[in-house]
């Protein structure tokens, strides 16, 4: 069945996409306003899009009346943010930070989490997260419903026991135990269920065809 996105309501197009494009990594974004107040919120419109420089993107929606949510307002004000990745042990705490708390409430404290200083940006990271990407704004891309924030990654903090070989930049990805967003409300996926499919060199493929 074909769905013509030029003819159906945008909220229905959105529903189709989030049901089909899975799993999606979760950006647990920490931002900070000009006065130093910290905000944390998860975003599943997130991925990495470039290698030189390394650029990640998150899709930040606005409030119903059109004003920016705290994450976007803070990033616009300071030009910095930290993307923390969500592990299975921190998934419930991540969900707490998704609550629509009133302005001024520290979601990190509400979730029983702690922060640690970042090395390159003023915004702190979530200490319990196994991976943190320190970002500076690369570009804002406005759409009707979201503002896509592209951030240049200037530093990356990885929990020591998840680094296999620092000299070779090898990480123990399975040990990170990350989760991704699935379809519908409240559904997530672990990354512990994996299949291995090796890339096929062209020469090997051509040899098969002979």
ChimeraX attribute file (.defattr): number of C-alpha atoms within 10 A of each C-alpha:
attribute: neighborCount
match mode: 1-to-1
recipient: residues
	/A:1	3
	/A:2	4
	/A:3	10
	/A:4	9
	/A:5	11
	/A:6	8
	/A:7	8
	/A:8	10
	/A:9	10
	/A:10	12
	/A:11	10
	/A:12	11
	/A:13	15
	/A:14	11
	/A:15	12
	/A:16	13
	/A:17	12
	/A:18	17
	/A:19	12
	/A:20	10
	/A:21	11
	/A:22	15
	/A:23	19
	/A:24	19
	/A:25	21
	/A:26	24
	/A:27	25
	/A:28	25
	/A:29	21
	/A:30	27
	/A:31	29
	/A:32	24
	/A:33	18
	/A:34	10
	/A:35	6
	/A:36	12
	/A:37	14
	/A:38	22
	/A:39	23
	/A:40	25
	/A:41	22
	/A:42	23
	/A:43	18
	/A:44	19
	/A:45	17
	/A:46	21
	/A:47	16
	/A:48	15
	/A:49	13
	/A:50	11
	/A:51	10
	/A:52	8
	/A:53	12
	/A:54	14
	/A:55	21
	/A:56	22
	/A:57	23
	/A:58	23
	/A:59	22
	/A:60	22
	/A:61	20
	/A:62	18
	/A:63	12
	/A:64	9
	/A:65	6
	/A:66	10
	/A:67	11
	/A:68	17
	/A:69	15
	/A:70	22
	/A:71	23
	/A:72	22
	/A:73	17
	/A:74	22
	/A:75	21
	/A:76	17
	/A:77	13
	/A:78	17
	/A:79	18
	/A:80	23
	/A:81	30
	/A:82	29
	/A:83	30
	/A:84	25
	/A:85	26
	/A:86	26
	/A:87	22
	/A:88	18
	/A:89	13
	/A:90	18
	/A:91	16
	/A:92	12
	/A:93	17
	/A:94	24
	/A:95	14
	/A:96	18
	/A:97	21
	/A:98	15
	/A:99	12
	/A:100	10
	/A:101	12
	/A:102	9
	/A:103	10
	/A:104	10
	/A:105	13
	/A:106	15
	/A:107	23
	/A:108	20
	/A:109	14
	/A:110	13
	/A:111	16
	/A:112	9
	/A:113	16
	/A:114	13
	/A:115	16
	/A:116	11
	/A:117	12
	/A:118	19
	/A:119	14
	/A:120	15
	/A:121	17
	/A:122	16
	/A:123	24
	/A:124	21
	/A:125	28
	/A:126	23
	/A:127	17
	/A:128	18
	/A:129	26
	/A:130	21
	/A:131	21
	/A:132	27
	/A:133	23
	/A:134	26
	/A:135	24
	/A:136	21
	/A:137	19
	/A:138	16
	/A:139	14
	/A:140	14
	/A:141	11
	/A:142	12
	/A:143	10
	/A:144	8
	/A:145	15
	/A:146	16
	/A:147	17
	/A:148	19
	/A:149	22
	/A:150	22
	/A:151	28
	/A:152	24
	/A:153	24
	/A:154	15
	/A:155	16
	/A:156	16
	/A:157	16
	/A:158	14
	/A:159	14
	/A:160	10
	/A:161	11
	/A:162	17
	/A:163	17
	/A:164	13
	/A:165	10
	/A:166	9
	/A:167	7
	/A:168	8
	/A:169	8
	/A:170	11
	/A:171	17
	/A:172	12
	/A:173	13
	/A:174	12
	/A:175	14
	/A:176	22
	/A:177	18
	/A:178	23
	/A:179	22
	/A:180	21
	/A:181	21
	/A:182	20
	/A:183	18
	/A:184	10
	/A:185	7
	/A:186	8
	/A:187	10
	/A:188	19
	/A:189	17
	/A:190	15
	/A:191	17
	/A:192	13
	/A:193	7
	/A:194	8
	/A:195	6
	/A:196	5
	/A:197	6
	/A:198	6
	/A:199	6
	/A:200	8
	/A:201	8
	/A:202	9
	/A:203	8
	/A:204	9
	/A:205	10
	/A:206	9
	/A:207	8
	/A:208	8
	/A:209	6
	/A:210	5
